[in-house]
């Protein structure tokens, strides 16, 4: 069984920064991708960024250099550093683990980021 736990959410002022962390535990196949998604109130869940176990990174276009994804393979963690936050970044942020070679995919429960003054 695989479990993902996100942390680091909270209230942040516009223009501020926050770092989210995702810790994966359980039977994790070493070839995988960890990704971050978000879901704003009343909107569909959207992709933010992903990083593979080999270090390949892909970002959604809207990130525009404001967010940085990173991971620690030894610890099975993935972080999302978010800078220059805007009110429209308010959302629940979810971690995703894709074990694509096994056809398995897992989600965390999410962490809320509220950007407000």
Buried (B, 14 or more C-beta within 10 A) or exposed (E): EBEBBBBBBEEBEEEEEBEBBBBBEEEBEEEBBBBBBBBEEEEEBEBBBBBBBEEEEEBBEEBEEBBBBBBEBEEBBBBBBBEEBEEEBBBBBBBBBBBEEEEBBBBBEBBEBBBEE
